[in-house]
């Protein structure tokens, strides 16, 4: 009771301090002048300068006092921060790349590290590069093909984990291993080979990236870095950037020289470069060779967030044995072939998934069935989103936002972490509850939601959203399936819960990570020898046909892309065989018109065909809001002529076709 009284007193004191901060902000003469110009309220300048702006909790407290949108009057022009998901959609989604572009100095800094990567481009150059990359990264056959090299990484991970489990206490600091696995993931996607980071425990490219990234982020926080940065630091940056770039230049040379490599996006970019050579562009374009190398550096930069995502799920699984048991039951059902009832019994006994160390187990079509594990992943990304924000956006003209008119010249930041914990949109937002993403009825098998209307932005949204998210999530499912299927992951004696915060970041609203490390204990699960032998035999028999099916799907995609390239106005979906079973259902235009919101669903008409794009709202590269605004309408001209969608987008649309436009009755 004494401790409770102390906590209550501390809480009351904190609330009083926040109230005083708000009152001071409203009384401050400079703040009143700024608010008269359209800015939202915020703390006084002197108080703002004393805040720990690298601590994510600082922003959460400021939202408590000033609301969803507030200003930080740090310099001559205040910084505005919003956590409202609808404002974030407006800031980042749809046409926001034109209305709220990234500030010129931010783009200049990004280009120093990432050159001409799509993340460093804007306008048509960015759209063309993103379309080119999307043809490979968002195509399901390519995703399925990548399960093979991904399983090699997982095999190396399991070997390391078995060695850790054999030690007294089975102790493991998870983030360091997850970081090595993420580095190998980047190499598999980019180069068709692994760096061997998990096997050897080291990765020169990763270490060089971390050095460059640290210097890059410090430059982003210092507008005068060119005048103030020591020569030794500049040289260190250039030296390590060369280590990274040389790796990818060598990869291009190998592909051009005909060296056999596994499936990878670098080969796709080289193919596109060669296909886009002409008299006016003899060296090729979209991508150029510089853009190719730059994009590879951009993919490597995703290692940190992938590692954080992997780590967070291990931590939450260790904290929640009940969640871990449900994951294990799902693995026994969909990877082990048991009935739901038998799978639940096996999970209750803590038995390992048969053949969990066999790479063939982790075929894409099996991973795709792990709906509860998807819910766990989404909840981890909601509660501890690795990137709490994205690059600031710039108001080029007075811009309405959240009831205020933000003056031109102001930078605005999206507090994605705050949006994910917004009590107005999420129930019990501080709790870890994977079932909030399970849309199945009670008693039915889990089914992960495809779209979160509350506002879920772990990979950002809009034109500059994370282009590697599909493969990162695929690898995450495989990684967690292998770990939880082979080991019981717990918090051992003396192992504290990970404290997730941004205080180690070199920028404001930075990256969430376990500041005290992610410490867990591993115990190898007991195995059923009979089931193990049967599973090995089953996988050995099924694997050749599964690989052949994936290879054929990849080849068919290439044929379709080549065919679509010659038919710029081909109907979405290609042939009749690609359509869903109900794609011929006649739907009156009056019914289409009623589906123009997230609540009613978003339907579109393209070339006489009706598409339900509601599941695509979260992942649409242009942002979900642009689709919502087009809902209920015929967008044929917009699709083909205005936005000039790629052949990949044309073929991808087939997934969402639900019918054809029925002729309206005439009187």
C-alpha positions as CSV (number, residue, x, y, z in Angstrom):
1,X,0.0,0.0,0.0
2,X,2.9,2.3,0.7
3,X,4.3,1.6,-2.8
4,X,0.9,2.3,-4.3
5,X,0.6,5.6,-2.4
6,X,4.1,6.6,-3.7
7,X,3.2,5.7,-7.3
8,X,-0.1,7.7,-7.0
9,X,1.8,10.7,-5.6
10,X,4.4,10.4,-8.4
11,X,1.6,10.2,-11.0
12,X,-0.1,13.2,-9.6
13,X,3.1,15.2,-9.5
14,X,3.8,14.3,-13.1
15,X,0.3,15.3,-14.2
16,X,0.7,18.6,-12.4
17,X,4.0,19.2,-14.1
18,X,2.4,18.6,-17.5
19,X,-0.5,20.9,-16.7
20,X,2.0,23.7,-15.8
21,X,3.9,23.0,-19.1
22,X,0.6,23.5,-21.0
23,X,-0.3,26.6,-19.1
24,X,3.2,28.1,-19.7
25,X,2.9,27.3,-23.4
26,X,-0.4,29.0,-23.7
27,X,0.8,32.1,-21.8
28,X,4.1,32.4,-23.6
29,X,4.1,35.5,-25.8
30,X,6.0,33.9,-28.7
31,X,3.8,30.9,-28.6
32,X,0.7,33.1,-28.8
33,X,2.1,34.9,-31.8
34,X,2.9,31.5,-33.5
35,X,-0.6,30.2,-32.8
36,X,-2.1,33.3,-34.2
37,X,-0.4,32.4,-37.5
38,X,-2.0,28.9,-37.5
39,X,0.4,26.7,-35.5
40,X,-1.0,24.3,-32.9
41,X,-0.1,24.8,-29.2
42,X,3.1,23.5,-27.6
43,X,5.6,24.1,-24.8
44,X,7.5,27.4,-24.6
45,X,10.8,27.5,-26.4
46,X,13.0,27.4,-23.3
47,X,11.1,24.4,-21.9
48,X,11.2,22.6,-25.3
49,X,15.0,23.0,-25.4
50,X,15.3,21.2,-22.1
51,X,13.2,18.2,-23.1
52,X,14.8,14.8,-23.9
53,X,13.6,14.6,-27.5
54,X,15.4,11.3,-28.1
55,X,13.0,9.6,-25.6
56,X,9.8,8.5,-27.2
57,X,8.0,8.9,-23.9
58,X,8.6,12.7,-24.1
59,X,6.4,12.9,-27.2
60,X,3.7,10.7,-25.6
61,X,3.5,13.1,-22.6
62,X,3.4,16.1,-24.9
63,X,0.4,14.6,-26.7
64,X,-1.3,14.1,-23.4
65,X,-1.0,17.8,-22.7
66,X,-1.4,19.4,-26.1
67,X,-3.5,16.9,-28.1
68,X,-2.9,14.9,-31.3
69,X,-0.9,17.7,-32.9
70,X,1.5,20.1,-31.3
71,X,4.5,22.3,-32.1
72,X,8.0,22.3,-30.8
73,X,9.2,25.9,-31.1
74,X,12.9,25.0,-31.1
75,X,14.2,27.4,-33.8
76,X,12.9,30.2,-35.9
77,X,10.4,27.9,-37.5
78,X,8.6,25.4,-35.2
79,X,8.5,21.7,-35.8
80,X,5.0,20.2,-35.8
81,X,4.3,16.7,-34.6
82,X,1.1,14.7,-35.1
83,X,0.0,11.3,-34.0
84,X,-3.5,11.3,-35.4
85,X,-3.8,8.4,-38.0
86,X,-6.0,10.3,-40.3
87,X,-3.6,13.3,-40.3
88,X,-0.7,10.8,-40.9
89,X,-2.6,9.4,-43.9
90,X,-3.0,12.9,-45.2
91,X,0.6,13.7,-44.6
92,X,2.1,10.6,-46.2
93,X,-0.4,8.9,-48.3
94,X,-1.9,9.4,-51.8
95,X,-0.8,12.7,-53.4
96,X,1.1,13.8,-50.3
97,X,4.4,13.4,-52.0
98,X,3.5,16.6,-54.0
99,X,1.5,18.4,-51.2
100,X,3.9,17.5,-48.4
101,X,7.3,16.8,-50.0
102,X,10.4,15.9,-48.0
103,X,12.5,19.0,-47.2
104,X,15.3,19.7,-49.7
105,X,18.0,19.5,-47.1
106,X,16.7,16.0,-46.0
107,X,16.8,14.8,-49.6
108,X,20.3,16.1,-50.0
109,X,21.4,14.2,-46.9
110,X,19.7,11.0,-48.0
111,X,21.5,11.2,-51.4
112,X,24.9,11.4,-49.7
113,X,24.5,7.8,-48.5
114,X,21.9,6.4,-50.9
115,X,22.8,8.1,-54.1
116,X,20.0,7.5,-56.6
117,X,18.2,4.8,-54.7
118,X,14.4,5.0,-55.1
119,X,14.2,6.2,-51.5
120,X,16.3,9.2,-52.4
121,X,14.3,10.2,-55.5
122,X,11.1,12.2,-55.9
123,X,8.6,12.8,-58.7
124,X,8.5,10.7,-61.8
125,X,12.0,9.4,-61.3
126,X,11.0,7.9,-58.0
127,X,7.7,6.5,-59.3
128,X,9.5,4.9,-62.3
129,X,12.1,3.2,-60.1
130,X,9.5,2.1,-57.5
131,X,7.4,0.5,-60.3
132,X,10.4,-1.3,-61.6
133,X,11.3,-2.7,-58.2
134,X,7.7,-3.5,-57.4
135,X,7.5,-5.9,-60.3
136,X,9.8,-8.1,-58.4
137,X,9.4,-7.3,-54.7
138,X,5.6,-7.5,-54.7
139,X,5.1,-10.4,-57.0
140,X,4.0,-13.5,-55.2
141,X,6.0,-16.0,-57.4
142,X,9.2,-14.1,-56.6
143,X,8.4,-14.1,-52.9
144,X,7.7,-17.8,-53.0
145,X,11.1,-18.4,-54.8
146,X,12.9,-16.5,-52.1
147,X,11.8,-19.0,-49.4
148,X,14.6,-21.3,-50.6
149,X,17.6,-19.0,-49.7
150,X,15.7,-17.7,-46.6
151,X,15.5,-21.2,-45.3
152,X,19.3,-21.5,-45.6
153,X,19.6,-18.5,-43.2
154,X,17.1,-20.1,-40.8
155,X,19.1,-23.3,-40.9
156,X,22.2,-21.4,-39.8
157,X,20.2,-19.6,-37.1
158,X,19.0,-23.0,-35.7
159,X,22.5,-24.2,-35.6
160,X,23.6,-21.2,-33.5
161,X,20.5,-21.5,-31.2
162,X,21.2,-25.2,-30.6
163,X,24.7,-24.3,-29.5
164,X,23.3,-21.6,-27.2
165,X,20.7,-24.0,-25.7
166,X,23.4,-26.5,-24.9
167,X,25.1,-24.1,-22.6
168,X,24.2,-23.8,-18.9
169,X,20.9,-21.8,-18.7
170,X,20.6,-21.6,-22.5
171,X,21.1,-17.8,-22.4
172,X,21.0,-15.7,-25.5
173,X,21.1,-12.0,-26.3
174,X,18.7,-12.1,-29.2
175,X,19.3,-8.8,-31.0
176,X,22.9,-9.5,-32.1
177,X,21.8,-12.8,-33.7
178,X,18.8,-11.2,-35.3
179,X,21.0,-8.5,-36.8
180,X,23.3,-11.0,-38.4
181,X,20.2,-12.9,-39.8
182,X,18.9,-9.6,-41.2
183,X,22.2,-8.9,-42.9
184,X,22.1,-12.4,-44.6
185,X,18.5,-11.7,-45.6
186,X,19.6,-8.5,-47.3
187,X,22.4,-10.4,-49.2
188,X,20.0,-13.1,-50.3
189,X,17.5,-10.6,-51.7
190,X,20.2,-8.4,-53.3
191,X,22.9,-10.8,-54.5
192,X,21.4,-14.3,-54.5
193,X,23.9,-15.4,-51.9
194,X,24.5,-15.0,-48.1
195,X,27.2,-13.0,-46.4
196,X,27.7,-15.9,-44.0
197,X,27.0,-13.5,-41.2
198,X,25.1,-16.0,-39.0
199,X,27.6,-18.8,-39.6
200,X,30.7,-16.7,-38.9
201,X,29.3,-14.2,-36.5
202,X,30.6,-11.2,-38.5
203,X,29.7,-9.1,-41.5
204,X,32.0,-6.4,-42.8
205,X,29.3,-4.9,-45.0
206,X,27.0,-4.6,-41.9
207,X,29.7,-3.0,-39.8
208,X,30.5,-0.5,-42.6
209,X,26.8,0.3,-42.9
210,X,26.4,1.0,-39.2
211,X,29.3,3.4,-39.3
212,X,27.9,5.2,-42.3
213,X,24.4,5.2,-40.8
214,X,25.6,6.7,-37.6
215,X,27.4,9.6,-39.4
216,X,24.5,10.0,-41.8
217,X,22.0,10.5,-38.9
218,X,24.3,12.9,-37.1
219,X,24.5,15.0,-40.2
220,X,20.7,15.0,-40.5
221,X,20.6,16.7,-37.1
222,X,23.2,19.3,-37.9
223,X,22.5,21.7,-40.8
224,X,26.1,22.9,-40.7
225,X,27.7,19.5,-40.7
226,X,29.7,20.4,-43.9
227,X,31.5,23.2,-41.9
228,X,31.8,21.4,-38.6
229,X,32.4,17.7,-39.4
230,X,36.1,16.7,-38.7
231,X,38.0,15.5,-41.8
232,X,38.6,12.1,-40.2
233,X,34.9,11.5,-39.9
234,X,34.3,12.5,-43.5
235,X,37.0,10.1,-44.6
236,X,35.6,7.3,-42.4
237,X,32.2,7.8,-44.0
238,X,33.6,7.6,-47.6
239,X,35.8,4.6,-46.8
240,X,33.0,2.6,-45.4
241,X,30.5,3.6,-48.1
242,X,33.1,2.3,-50.6
243,X,33.2,-1.1,-48.9
244,X,29.4,-1.4,-49.3
245,X,29.3,-0.1,-52.9
246,X,32.2,-2.3,-54.0
247,X,30.2,-5.4,-52.9
248,X,27.3,-4.5,-55.2
249,X,29.5,-3.4,-58.1
250,X,31.2,-6.8,-57.9
251,X,27.7,-8.4,-57.9
252,X,26.7,-6.6,-61.1
253,X,30.0,-7.7,-62.8
254,X,29.3,-11.3,-61.9
255,X,25.8,-11.2,-63.3
256,X,26.9,-9.5,-66.5
257,X,29.7,-12.1,-66.8
258,X,27.2,-14.9,-66.7
259,X,28.0,-16.3,-63.2
260,X,25.2,-18.5,-61.9
261,X,23.5,-16.9,-58.9
262,X,20.3,-17.7,-57.0
263,X,17.1,-15.8,-57.5
264,X,17.8,-12.1,-56.6
265,X,16.6,-8.6,-57.4
266,X,20.0,-7.4,-58.6
267,X,19.6,-9.7,-61.7
268,X,16.1,-8.2,-62.2
269,X,17.6,-4.7,-62.2
270,X,20.4,-5.6,-64.6
271,X,17.7,-7.2,-66.9
272,X,15.6,-4.0,-66.8
273,X,18.7,-1.8,-67.5
274,X,19.6,-3.9,-70.6
275,X,16.0,-3.9,-71.8
276,X,15.8,-0.1,-71.5
277,X,18.8,0.8,-73.6
278,X,18.3,2.9,-76.7
279,X,20.0,5.4,-78.9
280,X,19.0,8.1,-76.6
281,X,20.0,6.1,-73.5
282,X,22.8,3.8,-74.5
283,X,23.8,3.0,-70.9
284,X,20.3,2.0,-70.0
285,X,17.7,3.6,-67.6
286,X,15.2,2.7,-64.9
287,X,17.5,1.7,-63.5
288,X,20.8,3.2,-64.4
289,X,23.8,1.3,-63.1
290,X,24.2,4.0,-60.4
291,X,20.5,3.6,-59.4
292,X,21.1,-0.2,-59.2
293,X,24.0,0.1,-56.8
294,X,22.2,2.8,-54.8
295,X,19.1,0.6,-54.4
296,X,21.3,-2.2,-53.1
297,X,22.6,0.2,-50.4
298,X,19.0,1.1,-49.6
299,X,18.1,-2.5,-49.1
300,X,21.1,-3.1,-46.8
301,X,19.9,-0.1,-44.7
302,X,16.8,-2.0,-43.9
303,X,18.8,-4.5,-41.8
304,X,18.3,-2.6,-38.6
305,X,14.5,-2.4,-38.7
306,X,14.3,-6.1,-39.8
307,X,16.5,-7.1,-36.8
308,X,14.3,-5.0,-34.4
309,X,11.1,-6.7,-35.8
310,X,12.6,-10.2,-35.3
311,X,13.8,-9.3,-31.8
312,X,10.5,-7.8,-30.6
313,X,8.6,-11.0,-31.4
314,X,11.1,-13.2,-29.5
315,X,10.8,-10.9,-26.5
316,X,7.0,-10.9,-26.5
317,X,6.9,-14.7,-27.0
318,X,9.2,-15.1,-24.0
319,X,7.0,-12.9,-21.9
320,X,3.8,-14.6,-23.0
321,X,3.9,-18.5,-22.8
322,X,0.2,-18.6,-23.8
323,X,0.9,-16.8,-27.0
324,X,3.9,-19.0,-27.7
325,X,1.8,-22.1,-27.1
326,X,-0.8,-20.9,-29.7
327,X,2.0,-20.3,-32.2
328,X,3.3,-23.8,-31.6
329,X,-0.2,-25.3,-32.1
330,X,-0.5,-23.5,-35.4
331,X,2.9,-24.8,-36.5
332,X,2.0,-28.4,-35.6
333,X,-1.2,-28.0,-37.7
334,X,0.1,-26.3,-40.8
335,X,3.7,-27.4,-40.9
336,X,3.3,-30.7,-39.0
337,X,0.1,-31.9,-40.7
338,X,-1.9,-32.5,-37.5
339,X,-5.6,-31.8,-36.9
340,X,-6.4,-28.7,-34.9
341,X,-7.2,-30.8,-31.8
342,X,-4.1,-33.0,-32.1
343,X,-1.9,-29.9,-32.8
344,X,-3.2,-28.2,-29.6
345,X,-2.4,-31.3,-27.6
346,X,1.1,-31.4,-29.1
347,X,1.6,-27.8,-28.2
348,X,0.4,-28.3,-24.7
349,X,3.1,-30.9,-24.3
350,X,5.7,-28.6,-25.7
351,X,6.7,-31.0,-28.4
352,X,8.9,-29.8,-31.3
353,X,7.5,-29.5,-34.8
354,X,8.8,-32.5,-36.7
355,X,11.6,-31.8,-39.2
356,X,11.9,-28.2,-37.9
357,X,15.5,-28.2,-39.0
358,X,14.7,-29.3,-42.5
359,X,14.8,-26.4,-45.0
360,X,12.0,-27.9,-47.2
361,X,9.5,-27.4,-44.3
362,X,9.4,-23.6,-44.8
363,X,8.0,-23.5,-48.3
364,X,6.1,-20.3,-49.0
365,X,2.7,-22.0,-49.3
366,X,3.0,-23.4,-45.8
367,X,4.1,-20.1,-44.3
368,X,1.2,-18.4,-45.9
369,X,-1.2,-20.4,-43.7
370,X,0.3,-19.2,-40.4
371,X,-2.5,-16.7,-39.7
372,X,-2.1,-16.5,-35.9
373,X,1.6,-15.9,-36.3
374,X,0.7,-13.1,-38.7
375,X,-1.5,-11.6,-36.0
376,X,1.4,-11.8,-33.5
377,X,3.7,-10.1,-36.0
378,X,1.2,-7.3,-36.6
379,X,0.7,-6.7,-32.9
380,X,4.5,-6.6,-32.4
381,X,4.7,-4.0,-35.2
382,X,1.9,-2.0,-33.7
383,X,3.1,-2.0,-30.0
384,X,6.8,-1.5,-30.8
385,X,7.0,-0.2,-34.3
386,X,10.7,-0.2,-35.2
387,X,10.6,3.2,-36.9
388,X,8.6,5.6,-34.7
389,X,8.5,8.2,-37.6
390,X,9.8,8.8,-41.1
391,X,11.6,11.7,-42.7
392,X,9.8,15.0,-42.0
393,X,7.4,16.5,-44.5
394,X,7.5,20.1,-45.7
395,X,4.6,22.5,-46.1
396,X,5.2,24.3,-49.4
397,X,2.1,26.4,-48.8
398,X,-0.3,27.1,-45.9
399,X,-1.7,23.6,-45.2
400,X,-4.8,22.6,-43.2
401,X,-4.0,19.8,-40.8
402,X,-5.9,18.8,-37.7
403,X,-7.9,21.9,-37.5
404,X,-4.9,24.2,-37.8
405,X,-3.4,25.9,-40.9
406,X,0.3,25.1,-40.8
407,X,2.3,28.0,-42.3
408,X,4.4,27.4,-45.4
409,X,8.0,26.5,-44.7
410,X,7.1,24.3,-41.7
411,X,8.3,20.7,-41.3
412,X,5.8,18.2,-39.9
413,X,6.7,14.8,-38.4
414,X,4.4,11.8,-38.0
415,X,4.5,10.1,-34.6
416,X,3.7,6.6,-35.9
417,X,4.5,5.1,-32.4
418,X,1.8,7.5,-31.0
419,X,-0.7,6.6,-33.7
420,X,-0.3,2.9,-32.9
421,X,-1.1,3.6,-29.2
422,X,-3.9,6.1,-29.7
423,X,-6.7,5.3,-27.3
424,X,-9.3,6.8,-29.5
425,X,-8.6,4.3,-32.2
426,X,-7.2,1.2,-30.4
427,X,-8.8,-0.5,-27.5
428,X,-6.4,-1.1,-24.5
429,X,-3.5,0.2,-26.7
430,X,-0.8,-0.5,-24.1
431,X,-1.6,-4.2,-24.0
432,X,-0.1,-6.9,-26.1
433,X,-3.1,-8.6,-27.7
434,X,-2.5,-10.4,-31.1
435,X,-6.2,-11.2,-31.3
436,X,-7.0,-7.6,-32.1
437,X,-5.8,-8.5,-35.6
438,X,-7.8,-11.8,-35.8
439,X,-11.0,-11.2,-37.7
440,X,-12.2,-14.8,-37.5
441,X,-15.3,-15.6,-35.5
442,X,-14.9,-17.3,-32.1
443,X,-14.1,-21.0,-32.6
444,X,-13.0,-20.6,-36.2
445,X,-9.3,-20.9,-37.3
446,X,-7.5,-17.5,-37.0
447,X,-7.5,-15.2,-39.9
448,X,-5.3,-12.1,-39.9
449,X,-6.8,-8.8,-40.9
450,X,-5.6,-7.5,-44.2
451,X,-6.3,-3.9,-43.4
452,X,-6.4,-2.0,-40.0
453,X,-8.7,1.0,-40.3
454,X,-7.4,2.2,-36.9
455,X,-4.2,3.2,-38.6
456,X,-1.2,0.8,-38.8
457,X,1.9,2.2,-40.4
458,X,5.0,0.1,-39.4
459,X,6.3,0.3,-42.9
460,X,5.0,3.9,-43.4
461,X,2.4,4.5,-46.2
462,X,2.3,6.2,-49.5
463,X,4.9,6.7,-52.2
464,X,7.9,6.4,-49.9
465,X,6.7,3.4,-47.9
466,X,9.1,0.5,-47.3
467,X,9.4,-1.4,-50.6
468,X,10.9,-4.5,-49.0
469,X,8.1,-5.1,-46.5
470,X,6.7,-8.3,-48.1
471,X,10.0,-10.1,-48.0
472,X,10.8,-8.8,-44.5
473,X,7.4,-10.2,-43.2
474,X,7.9,-13.5,-45.1
475,X,11.3,-14.0,-43.5
476,X,9.9,-13.0,-40.1
477,X,7.3,-15.7,-40.3
478,X,9.9,-18.3,-41.3
479,X,12.3,-17.2,-38.6
480,X,9.8,-17.3,-35.8
481,X,8.3,-20.6,-37.0
482,X,11.7,-22.2,-36.9
483,X,12.6,-20.7,-33.4
484,X,9.3,-21.3,-31.6
485,X,8.9,-24.7,-33.3
486,X,12.3,-25.9,-32.1
487,X,12.8,-24.1,-28.7
488,X,10.9,-23.0,-25.7
489,X,11.8,-19.4,-25.3
490,X,11.6,-18.0,-21.8
491,X,12.8,-15.3,-19.4
492,X,15.4,-17.0,-17.3
493,X,16.4,-16.1,-13.8
494,X,17.9,-12.6,-13.6
495,X,16.9,-11.8,-17.2
496,X,15.0,-8.5,-17.2
497,X,12.3,-7.6,-19.7
498,X,13.6,-5.6,-22.6
499,X,13.0,-1.9,-22.3
500,X,12.1,-0.6,-25.7
501,X,12.8,3.1,-26.4
502,X,14.4,5.4,-28.9
503,X,17.1,6.9,-26.6
504,X,20.0,5.3,-28.4
505,X,19.0,6.9,-31.7
506,X,21.0,9.8,-33.1
507,X,17.9,11.6,-34.2
508,X,14.5,12.7,-32.8
509,X,11.6,10.2,-33.2
510,X,14.2,7.5,-34.0
511,X,14.3,3.8,-33.9
512,X,12.7,1.6,-31.2
513,X,15.2,-1.0,-29.8
514,X,15.8,-2.9,-26.6
515,X,18.1,-0.4,-24.8
516,X,19.1,-3.0,-22.2
517,X,19.3,-5.9,-24.7
518,X,16.8,-8.7,-25.4
519,X,17.9,-11.5,-23.0
520,X,16.1,-14.8,-23.3
521,X,16.7,-18.5,-22.4
522,X,16.4,-21.4,-24.8
523,X,15.4,-25.0,-24.1
524,X,15.3,-27.4,-27.0
525,X,11.8,-29.0,-27.3
526,X,11.5,-32.8,-27.0
527,X,11.0,-34.6,-30.3
528,X,8.7,-37.4,-31.4
529,X,11.0,-39.8,-33.2
530,X,8.2,-41.5,-35.2
531,X,6.7,-38.2,-36.4
532,X,10.1,-36.9,-37.2
533,X,10.9,-39.8,-39.5
534,X,7.5,-39.5,-41.2
535,X,7.9,-35.8,-41.7
536,X,11.3,-36.1,-43.3
537,X,10.0,-38.7,-45.7
538,X,7.0,-36.6,-46.5
539,X,9.0,-33.4,-47.2
540,X,11.5,-35.3,-49.3
541,X,8.7,-36.6,-51.5
542,X,6.8,-33.3,-51.8
543,X,9.7,-30.9,-52.2
544,X,10.5,-31.5,-55.9
545,X,7.0,-30.8,-57.0
546,X,6.7,-27.8,-54.8
547,X,10.0,-26.3,-56.2
548,X,8.8,-27.1,-59.8
549,X,5.5,-25.3,-59.2
550,X,7.3,-22.2,-57.9
551,X,9.7,-22.2,-60.8
552,X,6.9,-22.4,-63.2
553,X,5.0,-19.6,-61.5
554,X,8.1,-17.4,-61.8
555,X,8.6,-18.2,-65.5
556,X,4.9,-17.6,-66.1
557,X,5.2,-14.2,-64.5
558,X,8.1,-13.3,-66.7
559,X,6.2,-14.4,-69.8
560,X,3.1,-12.3,-68.7
561,X,5.3,-9.3,-68.0
562,X,6.9,-9.5,-71.4
563,X,3.5,-9.9,-73.0
564,X,2.0,-7.0,-71.0
565,X,4.8,-4.8,-72.0
566,X,3.6,-5.0,-75.6
567,X,0.0,-4.3,-74.6
568,X,-0.1,-1.0,-72.8
569,X,-3.8,-1.0,-72.7
570,X,-4.4,-4.7,-71.8
571,X,-7.2,-5.4,-69.5
572,X,-6.1,-6.0,-65.8
573,X,-5.8,-9.6,-65.0
574,X,-4.6,-11.0,-68.3
575,X,-6.5,-14.2,-69.3
576,X,-9.6,-15.8,-67.9
577,X,-7.6,-18.4,-66.1
578,X,-6.1,-15.8,-63.8
579,X,-9.5,-14.6,-62.6
580,X,-11.2,-15.5,-59.3
581,X,-14.1,-17.9,-59.6
582,X,-16.7,-15.2,-59.3
583,X,-15.0,-12.7,-61.6
584,X,-17.8,-12.9,-64.2
585,X,-20.5,-11.8,-61.7
586,X,-22.5,-8.9,-63.1
587,X,-22.5,-5.9,-60.7
588,X,-24.5,-2.8,-61.4
589,X,-22.6,0.5,-61.3
590,X,-25.1,1.7,-58.7
591,X,-23.8,-1.0,-56.4
592,X,-20.2,-0.1,-57.1
593,X,-21.0,3.5,-56.2
594,X,-22.1,2.5,-52.7
595,X,-18.6,1.1,-51.9
596,X,-16.6,4.3,-51.5
597,X,-15.2,4.2,-48.0
598,X,-13.1,2.0,-45.7
599,X,-16.3,1.1,-43.8
600,X,-18.3,0.0,-46.9
601,X,-15.3,-1.3,-48.7
602,X,-13.6,0.3,-51.7
603,X,-14.6,-0.9,-55.2
604,X,-13.3,0.4,-58.5
605,X,-14.1,-0.2,-62.1
606,X,-11.2,-0.6,-64.7
607,X,-12.0,-1.4,-68.3
608,X,-15.5,-2.7,-67.4
609,X,-14.2,-5.0,-64.6
610,X,-15.0,-4.5,-60.9
611,X,-12.3,-4.7,-58.2
612,X,-12.6,-4.8,-54.4
613,X,-9.3,-3.2,-53.4
614,X,-10.1,-2.9,-49.7
615,X,-7.4,-5.5,-48.8
616,X,-4.8,-3.4,-50.8
617,X,-5.4,-0.2,-48.9
618,X,-2.6,-0.7,-46.4
619,X,0.0,-1.8,-49.0
620,X,-0.8,0.4,-52.0
621,X,2.5,2.1,-52.9
622,X,0.6,5.4,-53.5
623,X,-1.2,5.2,-50.1
624,X,-4.7,3.9,-49.2
625,X,-6.4,7.2,-49.3
626,X,-5.9,7.7,-53.0
627,X,-7.8,4.4,-53.5
628,X,-10.6,5.6,-51.1
629,X,-11.0,8.8,-53.0
630,X,-11.4,6.8,-56.2
631,X,-13.9,4.4,-54.6
632,X,-17.2,3.8,-56.3
633,X,-16.0,5.2,-59.6
634,X,-14.7,4.1,-63.1
635,X,-11.0,4.9,-63.0
636,X,-10.0,3.3,-66.3
637,X,-8.5,6.6,-67.7
638,X,-6.7,7.3,-64.4
639,X,-5.3,3.8,-64.2
640,X,-3.9,3.6,-67.8
641,X,-3.3,7.2,-68.9
642,X,-2.8,9.5,-65.9
643,X,-0.8,7.3,-63.5
644,X,0.5,4.9,-66.2
645,X,0.5,1.8,-64.0
646,X,3.2,-0.9,-64.6
647,X,2.6,-4.3,-66.2
648,X,3.0,-5.7,-62.7
649,X,0.2,-3.6,-61.4
650,X,-2.0,-4.7,-64.3
651,X,-1.4,-8.4,-63.6
652,X,-1.6,-7.9,-59.8
653,X,-5.1,-6.4,-60.1
654,X,-6.5,-9.8,-61.0
655,X,-6.4,-10.8,-57.4
656,X,-9.0,-8.3,-56.5
657,X,-11.5,-8.7,-59.4
658,X,-15.0,-9.5,-58.1
659,X,-17.1,-9.1,-61.2
660,X,-17.9,-7.1,-64.3
661,X,-20.1,-4.0,-64.8
662,X,-23.7,-5.0,-65.5
663,X,-25.7,-2.8,-67.9
664,X,-28.1,-0.6,-66.1
665,X,-31.8,-1.1,-67.0
666,X,-33.2,1.5,-69.3
667,X,-36.6,3.0,-69.1
